[in-house]
Amino acid sequence: MDVQMVPDPLKEPEDLQRLQPKVDVEKELGYVFKAITLTRHKIDGKVPLIGFTGAPWTLMSYMIEGGGSNTHSKAKRWLYRHPQASHMLLKMLTDVIVEYLLGQVAAGAQALQVFESHAGILGPVEFNEFSLPYLRDIARRVKEKLKETAKDIPMIVFAKDAHYGLEDLSQSHYEVVGLDWTVDPRAARERTGGKVSLQGNMDPCALYAPKEHISEIVKKMLEGFGTRGYIANLGHGLYPDMDPENVGAFVEAVHTHSKQINKRM
Amino acid sequence: MDVQMVPDPLKEPEDLQRLQPKVDVEKELGYVFKAITLTRHKIDGKVPLIGFTGAPWTLMSYMIEGGGSNTHSKAKRWLYRHPQASHMLLKMLTDVIVEYLLGQVAAGAQALQVFESHAGILGPVEFNEFSLPYLRDIARRVKEKLKETAKDIPMIVFAKDAHYGLEDLSQSHYEVVGLDWTVDPRAARERTGGKVSLQGNMDPCALYAPKEHISEIVKKMLEGFGTRGYIANLGHGLYPDMDPENVGAFVEAVHTHSKQINKRM
């Protein structure tokens, strides 16, 4: 789907005919692959490079809403009123996403994250029908293809606000499940039963707190998750008015407290 | 807080001094009480009349954001940066809310619902500190006062997206816990253990579906909740483009399926 379509969003199932039936991912998105290769060279092995993509339902909702939305009610109307056309669109998006992620790996990405940013607007029934199967399909197909090249690329799934789907997400071919800040760390460990690594989940707004408070919040978070099978992270993105110094305090607190916890073990 | 303040939202704790320290609820909100009495007379005993209010954290976030917000990051910044001033404001709001609800009952409201519409933007720790204690305080104080008048007024708490707080909410002096559509009905029953009645929770967007599909969704919902200690409802409000006929189909489906379920018992 070309970026110029944004002001002309999908309205009815007939509009699917406006989409390219067969996408040349290299031609349309090759600039991303070039950027990845360039970045990989510049970081010179100092940190790993994570590739990423939006998940099918999240992309579908942007394509129908034509932008952000509080309710996503136009996109959800499709799910309820045009389930078949919805599945057709989700399938088309999945095909492109699989190629897109494989292209990122070929270009140098060393891990992959799939963002289902709009999962929380779905209920458990709609998530199980319109999101989860495609998330699973993406991981299965990417891994199958990567086997041929003998590359071992860990995959992370982040379905924001999909608290109801935690158990299912932990059994979806992803090595890591990312969590937003509404999930208690210990509860997340119990519910996923050691099946996956967990990533997250400090409330980004905690970066507004004084540094000592950030340190306390990080300590609690690490004690809840433990330091094994765990990637310390925020539970969502930063806001523009956040102080980079406090992001530094977050990283420092992660290092300090994880070392202390590891010593005790 | 006067409605003219909306374009001049609270920015820093000093701004709390702009607020009236002692609010004459009858004077400021008497028009609501008059509307309730008028409505109660007009409906002539045909249906009960539910009074309602926003909860303290939700009102606080409007007072700081000056309107709606996706992230509520300005209001959350207060919680992390000015916890004491936040508690002061939440306490002031709680005092007014208690009087406001009592005034609604005196005017003729037969049940009361408290909406913590912005609960889901909080994590469990912040909810437990800045929302739950005030929700509990409201119910406790309203009920204590109503005891003197020997009135038996059921109270409903609806904390949208507070999936993490379901157990606590079911033990918060409210007779009914309202649920949004991201909570599975059976899971909600298990987690609240029969301690309260439940209200909810069909996805409002399901009203976009054809009537037969609405009927199936309602059937599943009723089978999940059971018909005892239950108030059938949507999981949130309607959107302007929804067809009133489909709202009718929802109500009809609730009647049809609950009768069938009761027959089987």
Interface residues (C-beta under 8 A of the other chain):
Chain A: G68 N70 T71 S73 K76 R77 L79 Y80 R81 G120 L122 G123 P124 V125 E126 D161 H163 Y164 W181 T182 V183 D184 A187 D203 C205 A206 Y208 A209 P210 H213 I217 K220 G235 Y239 D241
Chain B: G68 N70 T71 S73 K76 R77 L79 Y80 R81 G120 L122 G123 P124 V125 E126 D161 H163 Y164 W181 T182 V183 D184 A187 D203 C205 A206 Y208 A209 P210 H213 I217 K220 G235 Y239 D241
